């Protein structure tokens, strides 16, 4: 049985365009994988705590030296990582806020980047340990950023995911959503067309 992990991060919940696009893809995936399992984590509705000194110290502490509070932090991180490890497909709905990723996604990333767990250091550099998975990122933006120096989101997300072993990453962009009705319609139409192209192979496989 295949498993899909859906991560949403829009402040507007189901009304956010990144969520709507990711939901549409998940619906197509369900149709082609009727026996599949979908795990959904809404990082806006149920945010991961931001990393502070105490939480970072807990993640670094040796198992035999952790107190109960530190162990709870590690258990929480382990649960997030287990969801990733168990998933065959990962779908991320990600709006752009102030040129970057939502802070809730950064907090999530901070809790899944664990040396010896999701990546390891070698003589030749770091090696990601979460391999063999497909990632789809549905990115919604108010302006037009794709392919420009202002798109600091894509490079960061791709680099971080690759760092933990998730190198097969595909982005779908809905851009120009805050630039008037015509721009919004054009941006959504382009994203929906890209979504159909991704979903078609899934329907054929059903």
C-alpha positions in Angstrom: 0.0 0.0 0.0 1.4 3.4 -1.0 1.3 6.4 1.3 1.0 10.1 0.5 2.0 12.7 3.0 0.3 16.1 2.4 1.7 19.2 4.1 -0.3 22.4 3.9 0.8 25.8 5.2 -1.6 28.4 3.9 -2.9 30.8 6.6 -6.3 30.6 4.7 -6.6 26.9 5.2 -8.8 25.3 2.5 -9.3 28.7 0.8 -5.6 29.1 0.1 -4.7 28.6 -3.5 -1.7 26.4 -2.6 -4.0 24.2 -0.5 -6.6 24.0 -3.3 -4.0 22.9 -5.8 -2.4 20.4 -3.5 -5.9 19.0 -2.6 -6.7 18.6 -6.3 -3.5 16.6 -6.9 -4.2 14.5 -3.8 -7.7 13.7 -5.1 -6.2 12.5 -8.4 -3.7 10.4 -6.5 -6.5 8.8 -4.4 -8.3 7.8 -7.6 -5.3 6.0 -9.0 -4.4 4.6 -5.6 -7.8 3.5 -4.1 -6.0 1.4 -1.5 -3.5 4.1 -0.7 -3.2 6.0 2.5 -3.2 9.8 2.8 -1.7 11.5 5.9 -2.4 15.2 6.1 -0.6 17.7 8.3 -1.7 21.3 8.4 1.2 23.4 9.5 -0.8 26.5 9.8 -3.7 25.1 11.9 -1.3 23.0 14.0 2.0 24.7 13.8 5.3 23.1 14.8 6.9 25.0 17.6 9.7 27.3 16.5 13.1 26.2 17.4 14.6 27.8 20.5 17.6 27.1 22.6 15.8 24.5 24.8 14.4 22.5 21.8 17.7 22.6 19.9 19.5 21.4 23.0 17.0 18.6 23.4 17.6 17.4 19.8 21.4 17.5 20.5 21.3 15.8 23.9 22.6 12.2 24.2 19.6 9.8 24.7 20.9 8.7 28.1 21.2 12.3 29.3 17.7 13.6 28.2 15.2 14.7 30.8 11.5 14.1 30.3 10.9 17.4 28.7 13.8 16.9 26.2 12.6 13.4 25.4 9.1 14.8 24.5 10.8 17.2 22.0 12.7 14.3 20.5 9.6 12.1 20.3 7.8 14.9 18.5 10.6 15.3 16.0 10.7 11.5 15.6 7.0 11.4 14.8 7.4 14.1 12.0 10.3 12.1 10.5 8.4 8.9 10.7 5.6 10.4 8.6 8.2 11.4 6.0 10.0 8.0 6.1 6.7 6.1 5.6 5.6 8.2 2.7 6.1 7.3 -0.9 4.9 10.6 -2.2 5.0 14.0 -0.4 2.8 16.9 -1.5 3.5 20.4 -0.1 1.1 23.3 -0.4 3.3 26.4 0.0 2.4 30.1 -0.3 5.1 32.8 -0.5 5.1 35.2 2.4 7.4 38.1 2.2 9.6 36.5 -0.5 10.1 33.3 1.5 8.5 30.2 2.9 5.9 30.4 5.7 7.6 30.4 9.1 5.7 27.3 10.1 7.4 25.4 7.2 10.8 26.6 8.5 9.9 25.4 12.0 8.9 22.0 10.4 12.2 21.9 8.5 14.1 22.6 11.7 12.6 19.6 13.4 13.2 17.1 10.6 16.8 18.0 9.9 18.6 15.7 12.3 22.2 14.5 11.9 22.3 10.7 12.0 18.6 10.5 11.4 17.7 12.3 8.2 21.2 13.1 7.0 24.7 12.1 7.9 28.1 13.7 7.5 30.8 11.9 5.6 34.4 12.7 4.5 32.8 13.9 1.2 30.1 16.1 2.8 26.6 15.5 3.9 24.4 12.7 2.6 20.6 12.7 2.8 19.0 9.6 4.3 15.3 10.0 3.1 15.6 8.7 -0.4 13.4 7.1 -3.0 10.5 9.5 -2.7 8.7 11.9 -5.0 7.9 15.4 -3.9 5.4 17.9 -5.4 5.4 21.5 -4.3 2.4 23.7 -5.1 3.6 27.2 -4.7 1.2 30.2 -4.7 2.6 33.8 -5.1 1.0 37.2 -5.3 3.6 38.5 -7.7 5.7 37.0 -10.6 8.9 35.4 -9.3 9.6 32.2 -11.0 13.0 32.2 -12.7 14.0 35.6 -11.2 16.5 36.4 -8.5 13.5 37.3 -6.2 12.5 33.6 -6.1 14.5 32.8 -3.1 11.8 30.2 -2.1 12.4 27.6 -4.8 16.2 27.4 -4.4 16.0 27.1 -0.6 13.2 24.5 -0.6 15.0 22.4 -3.3 18.3 22.6 -1.4 16.9 21.7 1.9 14.9 18.8 0.6 17.9 17.5 -1.2 20.0 17.9 1.9 17.8 15.2 3.6 17.7 13.0 0.5 14.6 14.2 -1.2 16.0 15.1 -4.6 13.1 14.2 -6.9 11.1 17.5 -6.5 8.7 19.0 -8.9 7.2 22.6 -8.5 3.9 23.9 -9.8 3.5 27.7 -9.6 0.4 29.8 -9.3 1.8 33.3 -9.7 0.5 36.9 -10.1 -2.5 36.2 -7.8 -2.4 39.7 -6.3 -1.9 41.6 -9.5 -5.5 42.0 -10.6 -8.2 39.7 -11.9 -6.7 39.0 -15.3 -3.3 38.1 -13.8 -5.0 36.0 -11.2 -7.0 34.1 -13.7 -3.9 33.6 -15.9 -1.8 32.4 -13.0 -4.4 29.9 -11.8 -5.1 28.6 -15.3 -1.3 28.0 -15.8 -1.1 26.2 -12.5 -4.2 24.1 -13.2 -2.8 23.1 -16.6 0.4 22.0 -15.0 -1.7 20.1 -12.4 -3.6 18.3 -15.2 -0.4 17.2 -16.8 0.8 15.8 -13.5 -2.5 14.1 -12.8 -2.9 12.5 -16.3 -0.4 9.8 -15.8 -2.0 9.0 -12.4 -5.4 8.6 -14.1 -4.0 6.3 -16.8 -2.4 4.2 -14.1 -5.7 3.8 -12.2 
